[in-house]
Amino acid sequence: MERESGASEAAPAEAALFAWGANSYGQLGLGHKEDVLLPQQLNDFWKPECVRRITGGGGHSAIVTGEGGLFVCGLNKDGQLGLGHTEDVLYFTTCRSLLGCPVQQVACGWDFTIILTENGQVLSCGSNSFGQLGVPHGPRRCVVPQAIELLREKVVCIAAGLRHALAATGMEKSKATCVLAGSDHSASLTDAGELYVWGSNKHGQLASLAAFLPLPQKIEARCFQNEKVTSVWSGWTHLVAQTETGKVFTWGRADYGQLGRTLESHEGWKPQSHDSALPCSGPQKSMPSCLRCLTGAAEVSCGSEHNLAVIGGTCYSWGWNEHGMCGDGSEANIWAPKPVPSLRSSPGLLVGCGAGHSLALCQLPALPALGQRPKVTGPSPDATESAESLEAMDRERWKERKPETSTQSLTSPEMGGGAGS
C-alpha cells in the first residue's frame, strides 16, 4: 500500500542542468563565451527534468529530451546545430526543423552532428569536408539536417568521431548494441558482450601491438577478467568499458590522466610537454585495466581527453583540465577520479562531455517541509508573505552559483593543444 503524502513532507527535489569548461563558442549554453572553471547552473533551460541524453562536439552541445526534442547551442560556422543558419548560439535552442520527428540519439563530431530518429532514420548536418555527413557528392556543409539515404535498414545506434561517423543496424546475426568512435579509431559492442575495434592504434587504444587494424578485431574476454562488456565509451585516444558486474576498465593514451589510474609497467607512457611540435610516444601495448574506484558507475562520458562518471549519485571527473572541464576550479590535470566539489550536494543523474567541456543533470537538494522550516535568527518574515514566495526564495538560494572564468580557447586538432596533440 502506498503511503499518502502529508503536509510535513519535504518538497520534491528539482532537476537542474550544470555546465563548465571550454566555452569559446557558447557551447555551455550560459549566454556568454568565457570559460567556466566551476559548474554553473543553466537557469533558462526548458524542463531540465525531461533531459534524456547529453553530448557535445568540438565546440557545440546537444540535448535530447524525453519527448524526442533536440536542443543545441555553441559553434555553428558549418551549420552543425542544424538551425538553418551559421551563427553561433549562446543558449540551448530547439532544432525546429525536427519538430514532429522525435529524436532517439544524437552524436557530435568535431564540426558536424549525426541524428538518429525514433523510427530508425539517420540525419546529418554540419561540415562535410571529409565526407562525414554520409552524403555522396554532397555540399561542403549542410545547415539543416538531411537524411542519409544510403542507410536503408533501421539503425539502432550511431556514433561520431573527429571526422567520421558510424551507424549500427539490428539486422546482423550478432547484433551491434553500441557503436563508438574516437579521433581515428572505431569500436562496436555486440549483444553477446564482445567488443570489436579497428582503425589507428597510434596510442594503444585498440589493445593491440599492430599500428593499424583495417578490419574489426575482438578484444579477448580475458582482458576484462572473462566478463561480458555491457557498455563502452571512447575519448579521442582512450577507451572506457564496463562489464556485467559493474567493473570499469580503461586503456589507451594516458598523458593527461585520462585513464584515471597508475599505469602498468608494460604500458610505457611517459608524460611529456604538450608542445605539438614534439613527437608523441605511444605505449608498446595498452591493455584494459580495472579502475576499482569506478565500480558500479551508473553513468560515464568521455570528452576528448577528460571524463565524467556518476557513482552512488556523486559526479566524478578526471583527465585533461586546461579549460576547467574537470570542474574543480583549477586548470591542472586530474590524474585519478575525484568528486566534483561544488556538485557534492546535488546527486548526479546524467553526464555528457564535449571535446573540452562538461554538462551534468543533477538533483537540487530537497527543500525543507513548509511546516518545518529551519529557525532563522533576526526579524521574522512578514505574516502576509505566502508559502510560495518563501519556497521561491529557497530555490533561488540553491541557484546562486558564480563561475570562475578563463579566456583560453579550445583549438582544433590541426592547431595543436590538448585536444588534438
Disulfide bonds with the S-S distance in Angstrom:
none
